[in-house]
Amino acid sequence: MKSERKTKTKQISPYLLVILSFVGVIFLGSFLLSLPFAHKDGNWGNYMDALFHATSATCVTGLSTYSLGIGGELTLFGQIVMLIMIQIGGLGFITILTFFVSLIQKKIQFKDRYMLAQAVNSTSIADVGKFVRRVIVIVATAETIGFALGLPVFLNVPGYTVPKAIWASIFTSISAFNNAGFDIFGGTSLIQGMGTIVDTMPQWAYYYMQGYIMILIVMGGLSFLTIIELTFQRKKVKQLSSFTRITLLMTGSLIVFGFGILMLTDGISGNITPYQALFQSVTTRTAGFASFDQSTLSPAGKTISCVLMFIGGSPISTAGGIKTTTIFVLILCFVRFLQGRKISAFKREFTNSSIIKTMTLVFLSVVVLLVGFVCIASFERGNSAATTDAVLYETFSAFGTVGLSANLTTTLSLGSKIVICLLMFFGRLGPITLFQIFQTNIDNEKNTHYREIPTDVIIG
């Protein structure tokens, strides 16, 4: 009996453990959010809406079906439940579990270390406990700094007591760093002129709040490995790993690129201000806060926003999307192919495994987006708000775990809400499980004792 139990334990995939943990958090959270004392009207909440918000929070997306937002719909209890799910979703349940296990147990067995290392995407089996502890320190430090930066803003909001200002600052800091996009100001995020508390803020406080939120968004989506190299390891520029160089290069480039294109598509016409364009370039990288009505974006502006949402942040971070490293390798493959050179950068040649993963992820992501778009468009056939561009925008936003919407989320039917939940879930966890499957198949090539005759296939 003991041997059978050990065998079963060894067969548990860490990726399956991650999926089950997220599913467990989502369903537990959905139950808590449906309870009467989670809603300000004291009635039982609609379970589908509760499930939708639990998925959105755990997958750090930010889409909401509540017309008044979570601040207008949920009590303090409901908001705390949302915040806990956001924190768990940003870190990953297994990351938190590993932290507590490493505190309780001085020595973790090798098989447990391997499983946990795979689950949290640690590059070292031996240092998985140290890696997770550093991640917790980074998150706690960033969110504490964010809270301190935000407190002056909310203390200057008319009608806000000190406890309410403290809670608003805590919620905003955690939501921003985890790239969740949820706020407790109302149903229109940070958009002025909509009758929310944002209108009552002094102008300096409003722009200052957007500034520190952008910093938190970028930090949360930068990758914990990159932050560890820059802080704990304090490496010089020449000593930085290829991964860190790519994440820093792509993060900066995409922010500048997004800002520049948005100024051309909507800034010149006066549709958005330069500060709004900068905020939009940052927030579309999976954060979900909005400083203006997304439905007013030009078709070109929505297109570039969808591209940014599709790319997202960096691996091993709180962000979603296909990730900055994926798009870097994809662009590099194109450039090196035209040059007739090997796929290399920063004096490193990329492996076939990395290239295959990149192509596979991009292809599968496009397929998922296409299927999701078709399903939502079909379900919303009679919905006047469900224009083609609005549905497409919603689909990209859900898959990229962004949370921006062209005023469509609150009008979705039951079928569309289910599809959006699946898109959010896949966008947050899909690549992890898929990579495990394909990584196993790629590694099997090392065990083969023969090679087939290579051939060229006519392409194009």
N, C-alpha and C positions, 0 to 999 in steps of 0.2 A: 504493500500500500504506500509506504513512504517513497519507494523508488518511483512509483507511478506519479505521485504528487510532484516530485522533483522534476520529472520529465515534462509534466504539464506546465510547471512554472517556467522552465527553460524555453518553452515554445511560445510564451507570451511575447508578442512583438511590442516594442516600446512605442511604435507609431499607433498601434491599436490602443495602447494604454492612454496615449494623448487624446485620441478621438473619443474614447469612452469617458475620459475625464471631462472633456468639453461638453459632451452630450449630457452627462450627469449634472454639470453646473447649469446648463441651459434649462433642463426640465425642472430642477429644483428651484431655480430663479423664476421660472414661469409660474410655478405654483404660488410662490411667495408674492409675486406681483399681481396675482389674481385675487388675493385675499382682500376683504372689505377694508381693513385698516391700512392697506397700501394706497387707497384712493381717497381723495379729499371729500367725495360725496358719500363715503361710508358704505357704498354698495359693492357687490362682487364685480370684479372687472371681467371684461370679455377675454376668454382664455386665449383666443387667437392673437389678440393684441398683446397680451402678456407674454406669449411665446415669441412673438415678433420682437418685442423689446428685449427679452432675455437673450435671444440670438444676436440681436444688434449690439447689445452691451458686451456679451462674452466674445463676440467676434470683432469687438472694438470698431464698429462701423459708424453708428450715429443716426441712422434712419429712424424716424419716429412716425407712428400713425396717429398720435395724439395731436389734435388741432391746436391745443394750448401748450404743447410741449410737456416734458416730464415735470417741469416745475409747476405747471398749472394743473396737472392731472394727479400726480403722486404726492403722498404725504412724505414727511421726513423719513419714515420707515421705508417707503418705497424707493426713495432717492438713495438711501443707504444701501439697499439691496442692489440697485443699479450700479452704484459706485464700486461695491465689492466685486461684482461681475466684470466691470471694466478693468479693475486691477488684476483679477485672475486671468482675464482674456489677454491683457497686454503682456503679462509675464509668462503666461502658460501655467496651467495647474501643476504640471510636473516640475517646473522650475521651483515653485513654492514648496512642493512636497520634498524635493531634493534638499532644499535649504534646511528644512526642519529635520530631515533624516540625518543630514551631516552634522547638525548640532547635537542630536541625541546620541547617535552612534559615532564613536571615535574612529572606527574602522568599518568601511563598507566593503562587502565581498566583491570580488572581481566581476562576477556575473551581474551583480546589481549595479556596479559602476558602469559597466558596458551598456546596460539597458538605459540607465539614466543619462549617460553621455549621448546616446543616440536620440533620446527623447528631447533633450534640451539643446541639441545641435552643438554640443561642446566638441572641440577639436582634439581634446586630450582626455583619455579615459582616467588617467591617474589624477588629473587636476579638476575633475568634474565638480567636486565639492567646493574647491576654491573659486572656480569659475562662477558657480551659482551664487556664492556669497558675495562676490564682487558685483554681480548683476543686481542683487538686492541692495547693496550699498549705493550703487549708481542711481537706481530708481528712487530710493528713499531720499538721497541728497538732492536730486533734480526736482522731485516733487515738493520737498521742503523749501527749496529756493523759490520755486514757482509760487508756492503759497505766500511766502514773504513778499515777493514782488507784487502779487495781486491784492494783498490786504489793503494797501492805501487806496486802491480803486474802489473797493466795495465799502470802505468806511466813509467814502464821499458820496455814496448813493443815498439820496433823500429817502427817509423812511426805513432805512436798514439799521437794525440794532447791531451791537457788536457781535453777539453770537451768530446772527444771520449773516453778517459780513464775513466772519471766520468760516462758516460753512460754505458760503458761495466761493470763497477763495480756495478752499480745500478741494471742492468739487471741480472747479475749473482747472486747477493745476493738474490733478490726476487725470482728468479727461483729456487735456491737451497733450500731456507727455505720453499717454498711452494711445494717442492718435484716434481717440474715440469720437470726438466731435459733439458729444452731448453737453448741454448746458441747462441751467435751471432758470433762465431769464424769460422764457416764453416759447412760442412755437415758431419764431422767425430768426433764431440764432442771434447774430450780432448786427442785424440790419436795423439801421435807424429809421425813424418815421413810421414804425409799425405799432406804436402804443405800448411797448414793453419798457422795462427799467433801463434799457440801453439809452432810451431818449432822455432819461433824467440825469445821466452821467455828465459831468463836465467834459468839455471837448478834449482836454489834455488827458483825462482819465480814459476816455474812449479809445484814443489812438495809442496811448501807453499800454492799455490792456491788449490790444491787437499785437503790439510789438512783443510783449513777453510771451504771448500765446504762440507766436511764430517761432520764437526761440525754442520753446518747449516742444513744439511739433517737430522741428528739425532734429533736436536732440533725441527724441523718442524714436525717430525713423532712421537714425544714423547707423545703427548696429552696435550692440554691446561690445563686440570684439574690437571694433574701431575705437570706442571710448576707452576700453581697457588698455589698448596699446598707447593711447595718448595720455592717459592719466596714471594708472598703476605702474605700467612698464616704462613710461616716459621715454619712448623711443625717439631718436632723432629722425629727421625727414628721410635720410638715406637708409635708415634701418627699418622703416615701415614696411609691412608686408604688402604684397600685391593687392590683396583683398582690401586693406585699409586705403591704399592709394586710389583704387577704383571707386570705393564708396565716397571718399571725399571729393574726387574729381567729378563724379556723376551727380552727387547731391548739389554741389555748387553750380555746375553747368545747367542742370535741369531747372533750378530756380531762376537763373538768369535767362535761360531760353524761354521758359514759360512767361516770365514778366515781359520780355521783349515782344513775343508774338501776340500776347494779349493787348499790349499797348497798340500794336498795329491793327488788330482786328476790332477792338472796342475802345481803346484809349483815345485814338485820334478823333473819332467821332464824338467823343465826350460821354460815351455810355458808362465808362468807369474812370476813376481817378488813378494816378500812378500808384498810390498807396493801396488801393483796392486791387489793382493788377498784381502787385507784389504779394498781397495776402492770398489772392486766388491761386497764384503760382505755388505757394507754400501749402495751402490747405488742401489742394487737389491731390497732393502726395499722400493721401489716405487719412487726412485729419477730419474733414467734414464741417468745420466752422464756416459760416458765410457772412460776409460783410455787405453783401448786396443781393438782390433778388436774382437767382440763377436763371429764371425763365426769361430775363431781359437780355441775356447774353446773345450775341449774334450767332448764326450758324457756325461761322468759323471759330468763334470764341468757345462754343460748346465742343467743337471738334478737338481743339487743342487741349481743352480741359479733360476730355475723355482719354486722350493720349497720356496725359500726366497721371490720371487715375489708374490707367492700365499698367503703367510702369510702377508706380508706388514708391515705397522706401527701400531700405537695404535689408539683406538677410539678417537673421538673428536680431530682430528689433521688434518694436511694437507695431510696425507698419505692415500693410498688406501689399497687393499688387504682384506683378511678376518679378519685381525687384530690380534695383539699379545695376547689379552685376549681370543679370540676364540680358538687359538691353545693351550693356557694354559689350558683352561677348557677341551678341547678335550683330551689332554695328561693326565690330572688329572683324568678324567673319566676312562681312560684305566688302570691307575695305581691303583686307588682305587677299581676298579672292581676286579683286580687280588688279591688285599689285602682283599677283602670282607668288605670294610669299606665305610662309607658315603662319598659323594663328598664334601670335605672340605679342606681349606687351610688358613693359617694365623689366626687360631682360628675362622674361619667363615665357616658355611655350605652353599653351593650354592643351590639356589632354583631350583625347577623343571623347572620353566620358563626359567632360564638362560641356563640350560642344553638342553632344547628343542630348544631354539634359536640357540645354538651352532651347534647342529646336523642338524637343518634345513638349516642354512646358509652354512655349509660345503657341504651338499648334493646338494643344489641348485647351489652353485658355481661350483661344479664338473660338473653338468649337463650343465650349461651355457658354460663352457670351452669345453666340449665335442661337443656340438652343434656348437660352434664357430669354433673349429678346423676342423670339418667335412665340414662345409660350405666353409671355406677359402681353404682347400685342394681341394675341388671340383672346385671352381672358378679358382684356379691356376694350373689346371691339365697340361697345356702346358708350364708353367713357369719353366725354368731350375733352377732358384734360389730358387724355392719353394720346397726344400727338406722337408722330414717329420719333421726332428728336427728343421729346420728353421721356418716352419709353426707353430709347437708346441710352440717354443720360442716366436714367435710374438703374439700368442694367449694369453699366460700367461702374457706377457708384457702389452698387451692392457687391459686385465681384471684387472690386478693388478695396473693399471695406473702407470706403470713404465717408459716405453719409450725406453727400450733397444731393439735392433734389430740385427739379424744375416744377415744384408745387404739385407733385403727382402722388407722393407716398400716402397722404391722408385720404385719397380717393380710391385706393386700390381695392379690388375684390378679394375674396378669400383665396381663390386659386393663385392670384398674383402674389399675395402675401407669402404663401407657401413657397413659391418659386424664388422670391427674394430671400427668404430664410435659407434656402438651399444654396443660393449664390453666395450669400455672406459666409455660410459655413464652409463651402468649398474654397472660397477666396482666402479664408484664414487658415485652413488646414489641408486643403487638397494637395498642394505641392509636396508636403511632408510625406504623405502616404504614397503618392505616385513616385517620388524619387526613391523611396525604399524598394518599391517593386522593380523599377528599372535599374537601380544600382545593383540589385541582386543578379539580374540577368546579364548586366555588363560584366560583373565580376566573374560570372561563370565562364567567360571566354578564356580566362587564365587557366582553367582546368581542362580545356580541350587540348588534345595531343595531335591535332591535324589542322591544316589551313586549306580553305577552299580557294580555287583559282580566282584571282581578282578580275573584274571586268568593268568596263565603262558603259553607262546607260545613257542613251540620248535624252538630254534634258532640254525642255523649251521648244 
